[in-house]
Every structure is written in C-alpha cells, then in structure tokens.
Amino acid sequence: MVSSDTFIHTQLPLTVEGVQLNVAALHRDGVLAPIVFLHGFGSTKEDYADIVQQAAFAGHPFLAYDAPGCGETRCSDLSSISIPFLMQTALQVLEHFDIERFHLVGHSMGGLTALMLAHRFPERVLSFVDIEGNIAPEDCFLSRQIDDYPSDDPEVFFTAFIERARQAPAYASALYSASLRHKVRAGAVRGIFRSMVELSDNADLMGKFLGLKCPRLFMYGEQNASLSYLSHIASQGVRLAPIPACGHFPMYSNPLEMWRQIADFQASAGGAQKRSSL
C-alpha cells in the first residue's frame, strides 16, 4: 500500500492521432474527487508533486503528467503537438486512470489546454483553477515570441528564447530559464506556440472561460496585476487570487500561497466531494 504522503510514478504507452507517446505521470489514489494538474510550457509534472506535503489535500487523489514534448514524456512526432493535440492526450490519460469527474488546475499552456477541455466537457469538471492560462490575446507574452523573433531553426529560436527568459525582469524568470533546455524539446516549441497564439487571437477564449458553469478561480502574480480583464472576469463571478512576490510562476516564487489559495477555493467549491469513479 502507498501512504497518503507519497505518489506513484508511472509510464503510459498511448497513441494520440496516430502519434506514439510514452506519457510520464505522477498519481495518488484516494476517496475524494481527484485533482488533475496540467503544467505550463517549460514546466513538468513535478511542479505539483508537493501536493502530498499539503495537509489540506489529504484524501484527494491527484494526477499530474508531462505533456508531449516535455519532461520525461516521449513523443514520436514533435511537429504534431498543439493545444488540440494536448487536449486529446489529456482525454486519453483521464481514460487510462478511469477519471470521469475531477477538479482541474492548469498553468499557462496547461491552463489553455484545461480551458479547451472544460469547454468541450463541462459536465466533467467540478472546479477550474486557471493559473495565468491564456484567455485573451495579451496573454501571449511567451508564445507570441514565435512571431516576434522568427527563426527557421528550432534550436536557434529556443536558445534565444531561453536567454530572453533569463534576462526578463520578473520573479523566477531566471530560475525558469535554467531548466528549459532539459524540460522541453526544441522541436515541440513552434507547434505549441503557434497554436497558443492562434487560439488566443481567434477562438473567443474569454467567452469560453466565462461560459463555464463550474466554480472558477483565476490566479495571477502581483507583477501581472495590470492584466486588462481582471475586473471584468471578477464581475462575471470568477474568483481572483493575486499571489504576492510573484510573476508568472507561483509554483516557483510563492508555492505556499499557491497551495493555500487552491485549497481554500476547492473547499468552497465542494472539494470534499466523493470520487465518482475509482
């Protein structure tokens, strides 16, 4: 038996849209409704492994996995990766773990993937914590660099992207940049970024986000308090969670406050609901 303060690390062989994947995942079983974490670009499943150290989440099963092109997950065709592809991957991972209804947490790229998943299957999502996931064109401050600094060579673009992140005047940007080369395959970057820009500019993400019926929390770092839509989404019933001493990466800059906000929100959103499928 695995104790509640540990997790299981596993590999899942999957085929998504004809592409062979070997998905690396962390998970823990439990009697309550599971929490599913989708990490951001340049991050990995380990961003959320400390859930097992948080007493507020005792009894909650959880699932976090490396997206294709990221972390330990292997992908036979990096050029196929896009947000829709990541959503299809999420569906297959959920099916593997027999997860029907769940609390959803997504950061940045993972927040956009989570939004598309929640919009497509709203009946399955019990609550949604969106950690600076894209809901407007202004959110493409990382992904729009694929157009602002074009290069035909994926390695050249990625090297320059890493250096820009290293020098960015924001909390945890240098820390973030230090592991990018190890956490993302350069061949996956173009497809991911182009997809994020296209959806942010043309897919009415704001309408999709505000149209969700489940409880929603939008988490953002205090350095990004100038986002133009914050008061608007708050007026539409979205709970806001500003994180002090933080930019785009609360899991690096202020993880204790990130976990506290998620726990408080899920408690208010019925986080102790029994799991519907084990």
N, C-alpha and C positions, 0 to 999 in steps of 0.2 A: 504494500500500500504506500502511495506517495503522500507525505504530510502536506497540510494546507499551506505551509510556507515554502514549498518548493514547486517546481514545474517540470513538465516533461518536454524534452527536445526531440523532434521527430522530423523525418523527411517524407514528403508525399509525392510520388510519381503521378503526374497529371498530363492530360493532353487538352489544350485550350486552342480552339480554332486551328487545329492541325499542328500546333507548336508543342513540342515536348518540353515539359517542365519537371523539375525536381524541387518542390517547394519546401523550404526550411521553416518550421513552425515551433512556437512555444505554446503550451496549453496546460490548463489545470481543470480538473473536474470539480463539480460541486452541485448543490441542490438548488441554488438560486438561478435567476436568469443570467445567461452568460454575457460577458462584455467582450466585444470584438474590436481590436485596435488595428487601424491601418496607418502605417508610418508615412512620413513625408519623404520627398526627394532628398537623397543623401543621408537618410537615416535607416535604421533597421528595427527589427522586432524587439531587440534588447532595450530600446527606449522605454519599454513598458514592462520589463521583467520585474521591476521593483514593486509592482502591484502586490506581490507576495509578502512584501515587508510592511504593507499598509493595513493596519488592523481594521480600518473602516470597510475593507473589501473581503473580510473573512467570509467564507461560504460562497463567494462568487466564482464560478468557473470563468476562465478567460481564454482568449485565443489571440495571438499575435504572430504574424508570419512575414517573411521577407518577400516583398513584391518581386516579380520577374525583373531581372537585370540588376537586382540589388542584393546586398548581403550574401548569404550562403545559398540563395535560390539559384538554380541553374536553368537557363533558357536556351533552346536550340536555335532561335532566330530572334536576335535582339531588335531587329528592324520592325518586327511585328508589334512591339509594345506601344500601347497608347492607353489613354484613360478607359475607353470602352473595353480594351483587352484586359486591363487590370480589374474592371468590374466583373467580367466573365470569370477571371481567375478567382475572385472573391466568392462568387457563387459556387464554384466547384469545391473550394476549401470548406465553405459552410456545409455543403452537402456531405463531404467526407466526414466531418465531425458531427453530423446529424443535428445541426443547429438550425432551428426553424425561426424562433423569435429571439431577439437579442438587443442589448444596449450597444450603441455604435459610437466609437470615438475615432476621429480621423484628423490628422495633422497635414496641412499644406496639400501636397499631391494626394495624400491619403484622405484628406478632407473632401477634396473634389471627387475622388472615387467613391467615398462614402455618400456624398450627396446624390450622385447618379444612382447608386444602389438604393438609397432610401426613396428617391423619386420613383424608381421603377417598381419597388416592392414595399410600399409604405406600410402595409399591414404587418410586416415582419419586424419593423424597427420600433422598439419600445421607447427609446430616447436617443438623441443625437447630440454629441459634444463635438462641435466643429472648431478645431484649433487653427485659426487663420487659414482655413481652406478657401479656395477660390470661389467667390460668389459675385465678383464684379471685375471688369477689365483692369482696374487699378491694382488688383491682387497679383498681377503677373510680373512682379518686380524681379523674380528669379527667372521664370520661364521665358519672358519676353527677350531675354538676352540672346536667345537663339536667332532673333531677327536684328537686334540692336548691334550685335557683334558677330556677324555671319562669318562662317568658315566652312569650306568643303571638307575639311579634315576633322573628323570627330575628336581625335586626340588633341589637335591644336586648339579647338574650341574649348574642350574640357580643361586643359591646362590653364588657359587664360581665365576661364570661369572660376577655377579654384583660387587663382591669385586675386581676382576681384573680391571673392568672398573673404579671403584672408585680410584684405585691407578695408573692408566695409566698416563704417563707424557705427556698429551695432553690437549689442550684447551677444556674446557667444559665436560671433561670425568667424573669428579666427579658429576657435575650437572646432566649429563645424567644418571649416575648410581642411583641417588637418587630416581628417579621415575620409574625405570624399573619394580619393583615389582608391581606397580599399573597399568602399561600400557601394560604389556604382560602376558598372561597366560603361565605358565611353560610348560604345555602340548603341546603348539604350537611350542616351540623352536626347537626341534630336526628336525621335518619335514621341517621347513623353512631353517634352517642352512644346512642340508644335501642337499637340493635342490639347494641352492645357490652355494655350493661347486661343486656339480656335473655339473651344468651348466657352472660355471666359468672355470672348468678344461677341459670340453669336448664339449661344444656347440658352439665354434667359436664365442664368443660374440663380439670380436673385428671386425670380418668380418661382423657381423650383424650390428654393430654400424656404421662402415664406409660405409656400403652399403645403408644406409638410404639416401633418396634424399631430405628430408626436411632440413631446416637450423638447425644446431646442436650447442649447447653450452655445454662445459664440465666445470663444476665449481668444484674447489677444494680449500681446506685450504692451506695456505702457509706452514704449517707443513708437508704437503704431497707433496711438490713440487718435491720430489725425485721419484715420480712415473715414471717408466721407459718409458712409452709410450707417454708422453705428447708431445714431439716434433714430434713424428710420427703422432699422430692424428691431430695436428695443420697443418702439411704438407699436410694432406688429406682434408683440408677445414673446420675442426672443430674449432670453436672459443673457446679460453680458457679464463676462468675467475678465476684467483687466488684471494682468499679472505684473506686480511691481518688479523693478530692476530686471526687465526682460524686453527682448526684441521679438524675433520670430520663433524662438526656440525655448519655450518654457521648460521642456524636459531637460535642458542643459543649464539654463540660467536660474530657474526657481522651481525645481521639481516638487518640493514640499507643498508650495502654494498650488501648483497644478493639480496634485493629487487631492488636496483639500477641496478645491473647487469642484472637481469631478465627483468626489464622494458626496458633498453637500447637494449637488444638483441631482444625482441619481437617487439619493434618499428622498428628495422632494418629488421626484418623478416616478416613485414606486419601484426603487431599485431592488427591494427585497422580494419582488415577485418570483414565484416558483418557476423553475425551468419547465418549459412545455415539452421538451424532447431531450432525452439523455442519450 
